[in-house]
């Protein structure tokens, strides 16, 4: 049971790091246009295909 003294603060710290990373991704506008990205990847006219 003494190990809980170490595990609980470590887990709270890692949870806080994950939450901070999530909020950073929101502020960096990572989730702005998911529908447009989903449609863009399925279209056949994209720029990086090999030239024939």
N, C-alpha and C positions, 0 to 999 in steps of 0.2 A: 504493500500500500504506500510505501514511501516514494515509489516511482511516480505516483500521481502528482507529487509536488513539482516534478519536472515536466511531466507530460501535459498537464493542463495549461500552464503558461506557454509552452511551445505550440500547442494546438491553437490557442487563442492568437498567438503571434502570427502563425501561418495563415489562419483565417483572416486576420487583418490585412496581411500582405495580399491575399487573393482578392479581398474586397477593394483594396486600394488599386490593384491592377484593373479590376473591372471598372471602377470609376474613372481611371485614367483612360481606358479604352472608350468610354462614353464621351469624355472631354475631347479626345483626339478624333472624334467623329468617325469611329470605325463601323458604326451600325447605321449610317445614314441612308443607304440605298440598297438594301439587300435584294429587293425584287428586281431592280435594274441589273444588278450583278448576275442574278440567277438567269435572267433572260439573255444577257450578253454572252455568257459562256456557252449557251446552247445554239447561238446563231452561227451560221456557216461563214459569214463574212467578217473575219477577224484579221488583224494585221500580221500576226506572227506565223502564219502558215507558209510553207515553202513555196517559192515562186517556180512555176513550171516553164 
